Amino acid sequence: MKNTSENFVLKIEKLNVVFEQKFIFKKTEIFPVLDEINLEVFQGEFVALVGESGCGKTMTSLSITNLLPESARITGGKILFDGDKNLTGLSKKEYREILGKEISVIFQDPLSALNPLMKIGKQITEAGTAHGMSREEAWTKAVENLKLVGIAGAESVMNVYPKDLSGGMMQRVLIAQSLMNNPKLLIADEPTTALDATVQAEIIEILISLKEKTGTSLLLITHDLGVVSKLCSRIYVMYAGQIIEEGNTEDVLSNPVHPYTEALIGTIPDANHRNRELPVLHGIVPTLSERRNLKCRFADRCAKCNTKCTEMAPNMQNVTLNHAVRCNLLDSGDTGGQNV
């Protein structure tokens, strides 16, 4: 789907990623990880990439940041950033100049992302000095950022170690660190997963505030549709290495068309129906080797699967101007949402 009225910060076009596994007594095997991924994030926009563990969300973010494991490689497609800059064609040196400056990452687990032996101030300021700031400039900016993310006594926090902070405080520190160079794009990988509900709500409010104050763009990697509904204007649903539904968040959540999206939404607890039994999505995401022989990768878990689903690979089709789905059932009108 195109948005010609705005400029994109990130545009992924037909991205393919594979794993290569080398065996001693037989030839190298290739396993598909990401298949023809198309994704856009526009200036000032918050976009979500959602799906179960093993669907390819983190591999997508690692592709953008050039942090793929050694066994993985990009075999096709483009990752365009801030216009026509193709990230897949950059050298490691060129990538280092962009990562942490124009593209920043908020990691999932602050306990592993922060160095326990280094004071908070040094860890935050290094993100600035690595890209040309003086120590004084970086220190001033770090204190400002800590205040921006709602940390009281910011100057004092600069002089403590991670062990002295709560999980919520550490996550705020990571957000402050990611903003040191006023990046054009933030990639947040499950930023609220390790936090309790109250702190999650606080982090969401911080991110909303940042959107208003800084105008940065955000790609949110998550499985939490509740967080998505509060933060993001558009959503991409991923399953087994493919985008299977995309559109405006309100449209997708109120009218899910793909049975997988419908199943995900159905598992969200509803405070107005506390006694409702939540549906169970049986089965697991197919393995990398299993995907090579599947037409529809969700077929074996889909209650609406028919012969067409096992014989024909589905393509992305428009539901409306701002809503698309990869599902063979769309033609018959037997999808999870209303008939189209």
N, C-alpha and C positions, 0 to 999 in steps of 0.2 A: 504494500500500500504506500502511496506517495503522499507527501505533504509539501506541496510546492510553495506554500505561503511562508515557510520558515526554512532556515538554514540548518542542516544537520551537523551535529558534533561528531557523531559516530554513525557509520553506515556499513553494515556487513552484507556482502553480496555473494551468494552461493558458496559459502565457506564449507570446505570439506577437510576433515581431520581424521587420520587413521593412526592406529597403533601397529607397530611392526614388532613381531616376536620372532627372534632368531632361534632355530633349533640346531643342535649339533649334527644330527643325522638326516635332516630333511631341509627343504628350502624354507626361506623366511615366509611366515604367514602374515597377511594383512587383515586387520580387523577394523571395520568402520566405527568411528566414534561420533563424529558430527557429519550430517548429511544435508548439503544444500541449505545452509542456514542463511536466512535473510532477516536483518534486524536494523532498525533505525532509532536513533535518539537525537532529538532536535534541541536547539539552544534553550536552556532554561527548563527543559522537560524532565520529569521523573517517569521512568519506564521500568516495568517489572519483567523479569524472566523467571517463570515459576515451573515447578514440577517436582516429582519425587527424587530422592537420592538415586544416583545412577542414570539420570536422564540426560546429562550433558551440560548442565548449567555452569558448573565450575570450570569444565573444560572450555566452554565458550569464553569465560572471563580470562582464563589462562592464555587462550589464543590471542586475545586483545592485548594482553600485557607481556607477551613473549616469554611466558614462564611455563610453557608446556614441558612435561617430563621428556627425558631423552628418547624414550621409545615412541613418542608421538611426533607427527609431522603434518604440516598443512599441505594438502595435495591439490588444492584448487580454491579459487575464489579470491575475494579482496576484503580487506578491513580498512576502510577509508576513515580518516580522522581529520576534522576541522577543514573540510574542503576536499581536495584531491590528494592528500598525503596518504599513500598506501603503506600501512604499517607492516604488511607482510614482506615488503621489499627493503626494509631498513636494516642496516648493520647493527650489531650489538651496541656499539658506541652511540649511534644515532638514537637507538631505543632508550638508552640510559638518560639521554638528554630530555626525553619526553616523559618517561615514567617517573612519577613523583613530582613533576613540575606541571605538565599540562594534563596528565592523567594520574589520578591518585586512587589508591585502594584502601577501603576500610575492611579490615579482616574480621573473620567470624569470632575468633577466640582471642580476647585481649591478653589472656595469660600467656599464650604462646607467641603473640605478636610483639609484646614488650619485653625488653631485656631486663631480667630481674636484678642484674648487677649494676644497672646504670640509672642515674637519677632521671626523673621525668623531663626536667628542663633540657638536659643534654640530648635525650632521645628526640624531643620535638624540634629543637633548634637544628639538629643535624639535617633534617629534611629541608631546611632553608639554606644553610651554609653549603650544602652539596650542590646547590643550583645558583650560587653567586651572592648570596646575602652575607653581609658582615655578621660577626657574632652579636654585636649590639643590635643590629636590625632584626636578626633572627630571634633574639631574646624578647624584644619588644613585641614582635609579631606573635610569638608563642603565647605570651601573657594575654594579649588581645584575643587570641583564638580560644584560650581556656575560658575567658569571660564570655565569649560568644556562645560557647556550648553549655553555659550555665554553671560553671564551676566557681564557687565562692572561695575567696582567698587564693586567687590564682598564683600570686607571687610565692606563697608558701608551698603550694602544690609543686611548683617547679623544682623545689629542693628536696622532694621525698622520693622514695623508691616505689615501684609498683605494688609491693607487698603491703604498703601503708594505705592503699586505696581499695574501695569496694569494686565489684565487677562493673557496676554502672559507671563509676568514676573512671575506671580504666577505659571503658568504651568511649566515654566522652573525650578522653585524652587522645585516643586513636583518631577520632573525628577531627579534633583540633590539629593533630599532626598532618592529617590528609589535606587540610586547608592552607598549609603554610605558604604555598606558592600560587594561591588563587587558581586552582586547576579549572580547566574547562569541563572536565568530565570526572565524576566520582563513580567508582565501582564499589558497591557495598555487597559483600558476600555474607549473607545471613547475619546482619549486624545486631539482631535482637534475640537470636536463638538461645544464647547461654544466659539470658537475663530473666528475672522474674517479671510477672505481668505489670507491676507498677513501674519498674524501671524501663520496660519495653515502651510503655506509654510515654515516658519522659523522653526517650531517645527519638521516638516518632515525632514528638513536638519539636525537638531540636532540629531534626531534618526538615520539617515543614518551615521552621523559622529560617533555616539556612537558604532555602529556596527563595524566600522573600527578600532576604538581606544580601545574598551574594549572586543570585542568578545562575548558579552552577547547574549543570545537568547531572542526573543520577541514573545509573543502571543498577537496579536492585535485584540481586540474586536471592531468591527465597522460595520456601514452600508454604509460607504463611499468607493466605489470601486475605485475612483480616488486616494485616499490615498493608498489603497492596491496595485494598479499598480505601485506606486513609491517605496513602502517600502518592499513588501513581495515576497518571492520566491515561496511560496505555499499558497493555499487558501482552506478553508472548507466553504461551503455554508450550512447554517442551516435553516430549516423551521419546525415550529411546533414541536420542540423538537427532530428532527432527522437531521443527516447529509444527505443532498440529492445530493451533488456533491462535489468532491474534486479533486485536482490535482495541477500541476504547474500553477502558476498564468497566465502566458502568454497563456498556452493552454486553460484554462477555460474561460478567458476573450475574446479570439479570436475565440473560438469554443465552446460556451456554449451548453450543451446537454440537461440539464433539462429545461423545459419550464419556471420554476420559475427563474432560473439563467439568462435565456435569457431575461425575463421581467425586472429583476433588471438592467441588462446592458443597456437595451433599454431606461431606464429612465434617463441615464446620459446625460446632455447637451453636445453638440458637437460644439465647436467654429467655425468649418468649415461649419456647417449647422445651422446657427442662426435662420433661419425661419422654421426649421423643428418642427412640432408639436410632443411633447413628448407623447409616449403611456401611458395609464393609466392602472395600475394593479387593477382591480376592486375587491371588497370584502376585507375581513380581515382574519388574522390568526385565525384558529379555536380555540375555548376555550378549556381548559383542559378537561372539561366534554365531549365536542364534539369529541375530538380525540379518545376516547375509542371505538367509533363506526365506525371509518373511516378506509378504506383500504389504499388508497393513500390520504394523508392529504392535498394535493394541488388540488385534483380533482375538487372541486366546483368552483375554480378560474381559471382553465386551459381551454384554448380555444381548446385544442387538446384531451380533455378527451373522452374516449370511455367506453364501457361496462366493459372491462377488468380492467380499472382503479378503478371502483367501486366494483369489485368483488374479486380482488387479491391484497394483500399487496406487493408492490415492494421491491426487495432486491437490495443491492449494486452490480453493475456489472461493470467490467472493460471495458472502452472505448478504452484505450491504456494502456501501461505499467504504465504510471504516471497520469492516469485520470480515475476516476470512477464516476458512477452516480446511483441514486436510482430512476428508472423510468421504468414503464412497456412498454412505447413507444419505448424503445431502441430496443426491439426485432423486431418491425415492421419498424424501420428506420424512424419513424415519430416524431423525436425529434427536439429540438430547433437548434441543430448544424447540421453539415454535417452527412450524413448517415454512420453508422458503421456496 
